[in-house]
Amino acid sequence: MPFYFHQHRNLGLVGRCGFLAEVRLQEGETLENALRRFKRKVQQEDIIKEVKRHSYYLKPGEKLRAKQALARKRNRKKNRREVE
């Protein structure tokens, strides 16, 4: 009995192979274990991150400012580690 989650192309959330993640129930496997494998696969493929990124539109200038803010934050953290 296959157990899988996927998003169709018409929804605009397409993964590498036309679906986001797929987990098939193995013989004698509990649904809880399959769900645990599914959650791990979703986390490894950064699907949630992609969905959140595409959930709203950022103008190119806003995207650039957000990217620069993350770089500044990373550099501050790096400098803090070097001082200690």
URVENPE-V984974 format. One line per field, one symbol per residue. ss: DSSP state (@ for helix, = for strand, . for the rest). Layout:
ss: ???
This chain:
ss: .====...@@@.........====......@@@@@@@@@@@@@@..@@@@@@@......@@@@@@@@@@@@@@@@@@@@@@@@.
